[in-house]
Amino acid sequence: MATTKLQFVKGLCKSDPTQISVAIVGQLSNLKRVSWKDVAIHLEPKVTEAAWKRAVQSLNPSPTDTCSLWMNAANVGGFTNKVSRHNMPSCAYHIPKLLRSCLTGKRDEAIVVVCKESEVFACGCAIARLYPVFSMRTDGKPKSTRTVSVEFVVIGERTCDMIEIARCLQEAADSIQMAARIVDMPCNMMNTTKFVQEAEQVALELGIKPVVIRGEELEEKGFGGIYGVGKASDHPPALVVLSHCPPEATMTVAWCGKGIVYDTGGLSIKGKTTMPGMKRDCGGAAAILAAFRAVVKCGFKQNLHAVLCLAENSVGPLATRPDDIHILYSGRSVEINNTDAEGRLVLGDGVAYASKDLKADIILDMATLTGAQGVSTGKYHAAVLTNNEEWERATTEAGRISGDLAHPLVYCPELHFSEFNSAVADMKNSVADRSNAQSSCAGLFIGSHLQGAFSFPGVWVHVDMASPACSGERATGYGVALLMTLFGQGSYDKLLQQIAPSRHALNGKPQGAGVDDSSVASKRPRND
């Protein structure tokens, strides 16, 4: 079975459709504006300028349409620019469908995308999601590698040269594919030990010495959430921290990822129809690790930490029981009333570490946290919960720019946190009323373990990406493009700087919108 190497090209390269199939795609309005000389390099002598113009004029996308230019080895595909306000202006989500129609996937191929410079990043990331790299399928033939080259024809104003664009997109695509590969791999191949090795490999690539706390050491150091979730597995749970600390940094950013490599539900066990697919419960940590790799390789001005909270939620003699009480790294006690609400426990430790030990000014956690996320914001938009309105707007804007769509949840701890009331501990780990803003409540549980809890003085952003982490039976690599865009102001990369949302700043000390603990309608644990 052939594996595909995705290569973003620094400029237009001549090719012959008799040797390399080509697909030229873009919004119809952009295809009509493109110069013949920019596409002729892939089409002549088989396709004439007149044939090209006739093909473009014949397109009537609703929302997509294709036309063969030469024997199905050269095709043009157009898509509409009609889009609602909560979708991506680039309409890049149409590109995978078009490429499936235009390309055979059997030999080396070329993709030419015609778009505006502001849409280049979203289009490139959409293409990366189309080419997953993990497969154990066999067809009895020797494995081979084919190359798919991706080129861009930019319509309108340009501020970046193609070398800069190609370099940024290659890092983004490689990291999206990396995140998707980790999520696609089953737990017998991607257990916590293997995940730690993935992180160590990234650290080696970046010249970073990782911090790894695992097994009994987690319990000794007070990480009761991660240890409690993962202690029943043959492969020990772990906290892995990768840190990028440039001397010119003026603030500290921490990204925390939920890395449940498999979720049986624990003793609150899942059923036979709901457990398959739970290899994908590490999607948050996979995205954080891969995005960290991409952002650091592109150059980042501020301190940046990737905090990976890794565990396998297994069943066994050491498994956590409902009614057990764990002390998390925040020092707060949690009564377990649902062992299948484990992601918030490991992330509670993660954000506590980020706020207490790393002294982070901005903390973002990402997780495949709740099935309710798909009910709240759907299959395509992650759910965003944050204590800062500017960052809420920026995160949703970054989603529309990057193609990793996101939409806000209600942030109201003084009304919702009472769902976790416990008679014997500071809180329970699962809500009393599952019909009361369940995804918001799950996020609030994580936020309650920040230093200062809901009075945390910095910015906290929670991203629940349970549904967009996969499409069908394949991982999407969701989160990498979102983080690269959201934090683009802190990058040295010119393209990332250009597309970054303008409503927030990575300069100075950001302020969260703290809530007075006395107003929170629950038994609040003391603040550190």
N, C-alpha and C positions, 0 to 999 in steps of 0.2 A: 504494500500500500504506500502510495507516494505521500511524503510530508511536504508541506508548503512553507517556503521561506518568503516572508513579506519584506520587500525592500522599497523604501521611499527614496526616490531618485532626486538628485540635486538640480536637475534640469531636464529639458526635453531630449530624449534619446531616440534615434532613428530605429525603427523596427519594420519588419515585413510580415503582414498578416498570414502569408503562406507558412511562416515559421513560428510566429508568436501571435496568438489571438489577442485582439484588442477590444476593449469596451470603453467608449467615451460617454460619460454620464454627467448630468448636471440639471439644475432647474432649467426649464424650457427657455425662460427669458435670458438666461446666461448663455445657453447654447446658440441662441440667435445672434448674440453679440460677439461670439468668439471669432477670431481671425482664422482664415483657412490655413495660413502658414503655420499656425500653432498646432493644428491637428494633422496636416498633410504629411508630416514626418512619419506618422504611423500608418498612413493609408496609401500613399502613392507607391507604385503606379496603378494598383488595383482599383482604387477609388478616385474619381475625378472631383474637382471642386463643385461642378454642377450636380453630381450625384449626391455629394454631401449636403448641399443646400436643399435639394429636393427631399432628402431623408429628414432633415430637421423640420422643414415646413410640414411634413406629413404627420409629425408627432402630435398627438392629442391626449396628453396625460390626464387620467382621471382615476387615481392620482398619478399613475405611472404609465409609460408607453415605451415601446422599443421598436427599432427598425433595423433590419439587416442591411449592411453596406456591401458586404462581399462574402458569400457562401457561409454565412454564420461564423466566420472567423474574424469579422470586423462588424461591430454593432454600435449603434448609438442608442442611449436610453435617456429619456427625459422625465422629470417629475414636476408636479405643481409647486407653486410657492404659496399656496393658500394654507394658512396655519392659524390656530387659535392662540390666545395670549398665554396659555400655560404650556405650550409646546415649543419646540426649538425652531427659531426662525430659519435655520439652515435647511430644514426638512431632511436632514441627513439620514433619518431612519428609513427613508425610501431606498437608499443606496444598496443595502444588502439584497433586497428583493430584485432590484434591477440587475445586479451582477449575477445572481443565480440564473436569470433569464438570458443574459448576454454571454456568459462564459461557460465552458464545458468542464473546467477543472481537471483536464487530462494532460496538459502540457504547460510549458512556460507561457505566461500571459502578461498582458500590460493593461493597467487601468489608468485612464486619464480622467481626472475630475475637473470640471469647469465650475468655478465658484468665486465668490468674493473672498478677500483675504480674511475677513472676520469669521468666515465659515470654514476655513481650511482645517482648523483643529477638529471641529465636530465631524467633518467628513472623513478625515483620516482615521479618527477613533472608531467611526462606524465601520470602516473597512476592516480594521484590526479585529473587531468583534466577530466578523464573518469567518475568520480562519482560526478555529481552535487547534491547539497543538497536541493535546493528549488523546491517544487512541491505542487500544490494545487489539484492534481488529486485525485479522490476518486474511490474506487472499491467496496464499501459496506462492506469491511472487517476491523476488528480492525487493527490499525497501529502496526507494529512490526519493530524490528531492527535486522538487520543481520550484521555480522562482516566479513570484508574482510581483512585478514592479508597479509602483504607484507614482504617478506624476500629476502635477497640478498646473492648470492654466488659470491664472488669477485675472478676474475681470475687475476693472476699475482701479482705484488707488492702491498702490503697494508701498509698504513701509519696511518690509523685511525682504531680504534676498532669499532665493530658493535654497541656498545652502543652509541658512538658519532654520528655515521652515522644515526642510527634510530632516535635519538633525533632531529637532524637537519632536517631530512626529514619529521618528524611528524609536526614540526613547519611550514615548507614550505607547506606541503599538507593542513594543517588546514587553512593556510592563503590564499592559492590559492582557496580553496573551499569557504572561506569567501568572497573573492573578487567576485567570480562568483555568489554567492548567492545574493549579493547586486545588481549586474548588472541584474540578472534574475528577480528580484522582480519588479512588475509594480509600477507606480508612486502612485497609491492609497494605496500602502503598504510601498513604499520607497520614501517618499517625503523628502524635506529638513529637516523637523523636525525629522523624523525618522533617517536620515543620521547623523544628529548631535548626536542623541542618540547612534548610532553605534560607533561614534568616542569617545563619553564619556565612553562607555563600555570598549573600548580598553584602554583608559586612566586609568580607574579604575583598569583594569587587570594589567597594568604596573606600577601603583603607581604614575601616572602623573596627574597634574592639567591642564586641557586644557584651552586655551584661545578661547572664542566664541564671535564673534562680529556679530550681526544679525539685520535685519530689518532696521529701521530708523537710528540706530547707525552707520551702514555702510556709509550712506550718510553724516552723521555728521563728520565722521572721514576721509572722502575723498575717499572712495572706490567706485568711480562712475561706474566702470565697473561691478562689482558684483551686486551692487544695481540696476543699470539701466537694467540689464538683468532680474533680478528676482522680481522686484517691483510689477508686475501685478499679481503675484500668491497669492493665499490664504495662502500659506506657505512661510514665509519670507526667503529671501536669507541669507546666512551666510558665514563667514570666520572662519574656525576652525583651530587652531594651536596646535599641540602636540609636546612637546620638550623633548628630552633626552640629558642631559648635564652632562656627567661624569667629575669629577675634573681633570682627566689626559688629557683631550682633548687638541689638538694643532690646530685644525681647525674646521670650521663649515660647515656642509652640509645641504642644504634645498631641500626637494622634494615638488613640487607643483603639485596638481592634479585638473584637470577639473572635476567638479561634477555637470553636468547638469542632474538633475534627470528625466526631460522630456523636449524634444525639439520640440515644435510645429513649430518652425521657427519664432515665434512672428508674427508681422504684415506682414512680408515677408513669409507668411505661406507656409508650406509644403503641398504637394498634398496627396490624400487619399492612394496612393500606396507607398509614400516615408515617411510618418509619422509613420506608424507601425514599431515598433522596436526601436523607439527613447528613450525608457526607458534605453537603453544601453549607452546613452551619458554621463553617470557618470563613465564609465570604468576607466578613468585615476585616479580619486579620490579614487575609490574603491581599485585599485591596490596600490596606495600610502599608504592608511591607512593600508591595510593588510600586505604590505611589511614592513612598519614601525613596526607593531606588531611583525612580525617574526624576523626582524633584532635585535630589542631591546631585545627580549626574548633570542636570541642566544648570546647576549653580543656585544656591539659596543663601540669602543674606543673613537670616536670623537663625537662632538656635532651634533645631528641630529634632524631636524625639519620636521614635516609633515604639509604642508599648504594645506588645503582643501578648494576649492573655489566652494561653493554650491549655486545653483539657479535652478529654474524651468522657462524655457523660455515660458511664457504663453501669451495668447491674452486676453486683457481686457481694461477697461477705462484708466488704468495707464500704459499700455504697451508703451515701447519705440517706437517712430515713425522713419521711415527713414527721414533724415534731422536733427534729434535731434543731439545735441552736448553734449558729456559727458566729464567730467574731471576725468581722472583715478588717481590712487594713486601716480603715477609717477609725477603728475602735468601737464601732457600733455593732450591736447584736441583732441578728436576723433569725427569726423563727421560720423554719422551712415548712411551708404548707403545700408546696408543689415542687417536686424535684425536676419537673420539666420546665421550670422557669429559672434555668441555670445561667443563661447568658448574662443577665443583669448582675448575678453574683460575681462572675469573673471580671466584668467591666467595673463593678463597684470597687474592687481592688485596684483595677487599672487606673481609674480616674483619681482615686485617693493617693496612689503613688505619684501620679503626675502633678497633683496639686501640692502634696506635702514634701516630697523628695526632690522633684524636678523644678518646683516653684514656677510652674508654667503660667503664663499670662493668658494664653488661649488654649483651651482643651477641646478637642473634637473626638468623640467616640463614634465608631461605625460598627453596625452589627446587623446580622439577620436575626432580629430580636423577636418579632411577634408575627404570628399569622394574621393578626388583626390589622397589621400595616396594609396588607393588600385590600382589606375592606375599607380602610380609612382613605388611602390615596391611590389605590389601584396597582396594577401590574407593572406600570412603567415609571411611576414617580415614587422615589423614596420619600419617607416622612421625616420632617425636620422639626426638632424641638430645641429651643434655645432661650437663654435668659437675656438675649440682646437682639433688639429689633433690627438694627442695621445689619447684623450678621444673618438674621433670618432672610432679609431681602437679598443680601449678597449670595447666600447659599442657593436660593431658588434661581437667581439670575445666572449664577455659575452653572447650574443644571441646564438651563436653556441654551447657554453658550456652548457647553461641552457635549451635550447630548445625554449626559447622565441626569435625567430629570429629577426634580425634587419639589416638594410642596409642604407648607407649614402645618404643624399640629398645634393644638391649643396648649399654651404654657400657663398653667394656673395652679401651682402647688398648694395654695391656701384652700382651694376647693377640692382638689383631687387626692392629695397625699393621705387623707384619712382612710383611703381604701386599704392601706397597709397596716392599720392599727393591730397591735398585739397586746395581749394581757400580760405576757411574760418576757417580752423582748422589746427592743426599740422599734422593731417593725417586723412584719411578715414579708415574704418574698413574692407573694402573688396577691392579686386584688380580691376584695370581697365581692364586688359586683363587676362581672366581666362585660357588662353593657355600658359601663361608665368610662368612656374615653380610654379604652384599654391600652392603646399604643402610647398615648401621652403618659399614662400612669407608669408603664414599664420604663419609659425614659426617665421619669421623675425619680424612680427608685435608684437609678444610676447616679443622677445628679445629687441625691441626698448624701452621697459618700464623698463628695468634694470637700475640701477643707473649708469649713464655714457653711457647708450644705447649701441651702438656697440663698444664703448671704455671701456666697463665693464672690469676691470682688472682681474677678476676671471674666472672660468670655467663655461660655460653655455651649457647645453645639453637639447635639445628638442626632445621628443619621441612622434611621431604621430602614434597611434596604433588603428586607426579606424577600419581597417579590421580584424586584428588578435584578436581583443577583443571578437569576437564571431565566432562560427563555426555552421553554420545552424541557428537554433533558440536558441542555448545555448551559454552562456558566457563561456569563456575559463579561466578566471582568469589571463589573460596575464599581465605581468609586474612584478609580485611578484618574480618569479624565476630570471628574468633579473636583478632586483635591488639587490637581495640577492647575486648574483654572481658578478655583476659589483663592488659592494662595499665590497666584501669579504675580501679585505686586511685590512679593518678597523674592522673586526669581531674578537671576541675571539674564535669563532667556528673553529675547526681545519679543517673540511671538506670545509667550505667556504673559508678559507685562501688558501687551496690547489688548489681549482678550479678557484680562482679569476684571471682575466687577469693580466699579468705581465708588460704591457706597460705603466701603469700609477701608481701613488703613492698617498696614502692618508696620506702623511707625508709632513711637510713643507707647503709652501703657493703655490698652483697651479696658473699658469699664463694662462690667456686666450690670444687669438690672436686678440687684439683689432683692430678696423678699425678707422682711422682718420675720424671724423664726416664730415670734409670738403670734403671728397671724396665720401660721400654718395649722390647719384644723386636724391635728393629730398629736400624739405624744412624741414630741420631737426629742431626739437624742441631743445631748450636750454638744456644742461646737468645740472643735479643738482650739 
